[in-house]
Structure formats: structure tokens, C-alpha cells
Amino acid sequence: MGFFAAFDPVLMGQLATFNVDITAMQGYAFGFVFFWLFNLITAVLVGLVLISPRTKLAKKTRSLQE
């Protein structure tokens, strides 16, 4: 919502290097799908980092704290 409150999709289509003739609803739909996929990819990458095994350095630091 914040992005599209600041940027009009029709104006962004007109300012592109190649002319894109889209309606406002098409721009909002494309933006919704784009931001949804971006957040999905981010969540998957965070999940992969969380389940990855700890390195030797992380294990050593953790044992020193205990």
C-alpha cells in the first residue's frame, strides 16, 4: 500500500524506457504479485538459514557463553 500510495502504476508505465500501456488495475495486480513473490522468496531464504547447521565458530561461541 505504501509503495502504490507514493507511485502511480500508470505513470510508472509511461516513464519506463519502453512504453508500457497498462491500466491502474493491471499495475496494482502486477505489483501485488511481484511483492507477494518477493516476500515468499525472502521467507524461504530465511527458513533455509534457520535450518542450516551451525558453523564451528558459532558452536564455539555458544559453548563459551554457557
Backbone as numpy.savetxt, mean C-alpha at the origin, in Angstrom:
# Nx Ny Nz CAx CAy CAz Cx Cy Cz
-9.97 7.83 1.51 -10.79 9.02 1.51 -9.93 10.26 1.51
-8.87 10.22 2.31 -8.00 11.39 2.38 -7.34 11.70 1.05
-6.91 10.65 0.35 -6.25 10.85 -0.94 -7.21 11.50 -1.93
-8.42 10.96 -2.03 -9.36 11.49 -3.01 -10.01 12.79 -2.55
-9.88 13.14 -1.29 -10.32 14.46 -0.85 -9.36 15.53 -1.35
-8.09 15.15 -1.53 -7.09 16.11 -1.98 -6.89 16.08 -3.50
-7.13 14.93 -4.14 -6.86 14.79 -5.56 -8.11 14.32 -6.30
-8.47 15.03 -7.35 -9.61 14.67 -8.18 -9.16 13.67 -9.24
-9.78 12.48 -9.33 -9.33 11.49 -10.30 -9.48 11.94 -11.75
-10.49 12.74 -12.06 -10.66 13.22 -13.43 -9.53 14.17 -13.80
-9.18 15.07 -12.90 -8.08 16.01 -13.15 -6.75 15.27 -13.25
-6.56 14.26 -12.41 -5.33 13.47 -12.48 -5.23 12.74 -13.81
-6.35 12.27 -14.35 -6.35 11.62 -15.66 -6.00 12.59 -16.77
-6.42 13.84 -16.64 -6.11 14.85 -17.66 -4.65 15.30 -17.58
-4.07 15.27 -16.38 -2.69 15.71 -16.20 -1.66 14.62 -16.47
-2.11 13.39 -16.69 -1.18 12.28 -16.94 -0.42 12.53 -18.24
0.74 11.86 -18.36 1.56 12.04 -19.57 0.83 11.53 -20.82
-0.01 10.53 -20.66 -0.86 10.08 -21.75 -2.29 10.37 -21.33
-3.09 10.85 -22.25 -4.45 11.29 -21.92 -5.32 10.09 -21.55
-5.86 10.12 -20.34 -6.75 9.07 -19.85 -8.12 9.69 -19.66
-9.09 9.18 -20.40 -10.45 9.71 -20.32 -11.27 8.81 -19.40
-11.35 9.18 -18.11 -12.10 8.39 -17.14 -13.11 9.27 -16.43
-14.17 8.65 -15.96 -15.14 9.38 -15.16 -14.68 9.36 -13.70
-15.34 10.13 -12.89 -14.98 10.18 -11.47 -15.19 8.82 -10.81
-16.29 8.15 -11.13 -16.57 6.83 -10.53 -15.53 5.80 -10.93
-15.07 5.83 -12.19 -14.03 4.91 -12.62 -12.73 5.19 -11.88
-12.42 6.46 -11.66 -11.22 6.82 -10.92 -11.29 6.37 -9.47
-12.45 6.54 -8.85 -12.62 6.10 -7.47 -12.53 4.58 -7.38
-13.12 3.87 -8.34 -13.07 2.41 -8.33 -11.63 1.91 -8.51
-10.90 2.51 -9.45 -9.51 2.13 -9.65 -8.68 2.42 -8.40
-8.90 3.58 -7.80 -8.18 3.93 -6.57 -8.49 2.98 -5.44
-9.76 2.59 -5.30 -10.15 1.65 -4.25 -9.42 0.32 -4.42
-9.43 -0.20 -5.65 -8.76 -1.48 -5.92 -7.26 -1.35 -5.71
-6.67 -0.25 -6.18 -5.23 -0.05 -6.01 -4.85 0.01 -4.53
-5.55 0.81 -3.73 -5.21 0.92 -2.31 -5.50 -0.38 -1.56
-6.54 -1.10 -1.96 -6.85 -2.38 -1.34 -5.73 -3.38 -1.61
-5.26 -3.47 -2.85 -4.16 -4.39 -3.19 -2.86 -3.98 -2.50
-2.61 -2.69 -2.43 -1.41 -2.20 -1.75 -1.42 -2.61 -0.28
-2.55 -2.45 0.38 -2.66 -2.84 1.78 -2.58 -4.35 1.96
-3.12 -5.12 1.01 -3.03 -6.57 1.07 -1.57 -7.02 0.96
-0.84 -6.46 0.02 0.58 -6.80 -0.15 1.37 -6.42 1.10
1.08 -5.27 1.67 1.76 -4.85 2.89 1.48 -5.81 4.03
0.24 -6.24 4.18 -0.12 -7.17 5.26 0.58 -8.51 5.07
0.64 -8.99 3.83 1.32 -10.27 3.57 2.81 -10.16 3.90
3.44 -9.07 3.51 4.87 -8.90 3.82 5.12 -8.80 5.32
4.26 -8.11 6.04 4.39 -8.03 7.50 4.22 -9.41 8.11
3.25 -10.17 7.61 3.06 -11.54 8.11 4.27 -12.41 7.85
4.89 -12.28 6.68 6.09 -13.06 6.38 7.25 -12.70 7.30
7.38 -11.42 7.60 8.45 -11.00 8.52 8.18 -11.53 9.92
6.93 -11.53 10.34 6.62 -12.00 11.69 6.83 -13.50 11.86
6.61 -14.29 10.81 6.77 -15.74 10.96 8.16 -16.21 10.58
9.00 -15.31 10.06 10.35 -15.72 9.68 11.16 -16.04 10.95
12.08 -17.00 10.85 12.87 -17.36 12.03 13.79 -16.21 12.46
14.03 -16.16 13.76 14.90 -15.10 14.27 16.35 -15.37 13.89
17.12 -14.31 13.75 18.53 -14.46 13.43 19.32 -14.76 14.71
20.56 -15.15 14.55 21.40 -15.44 15.71 21.58 -14.20 16.58
21.73 -13.04 15.95 21.90 -11.80 16.71 20.67 -11.50 17.56
19.47 -11.70 17.00 18.24 -11.44 17.75 18.13 -12.40 18.92
18.51 -13.67 18.73 18.44 -14.64 19.81 19.44 -14.30 20.91
20.62 -13.83 20.51 21.66 -13.48 21.48 21.22 -12.27 22.30
20.65 -11.26 21.65 20.20 -10.07 22.36 19.07 -10.41 23.31
18.19 -11.29 22.90 17.06 -11.67 23.75 17.55 -12.44 24.99
18.52 -13.30 24.83 19.01 -14.06 25.97 19.75 -13.18 26.97
20.37 -12.09 26.50 21.05 -11.17 27.40 20.06 -10.37 28.23
18.90 -10.10 27.66 17.88 -9.33 28.39 17.23 -10.13 29.49
17.20 -11.45 29.36 16.55 -12.29 30.37 17.48 -12.53 31.48
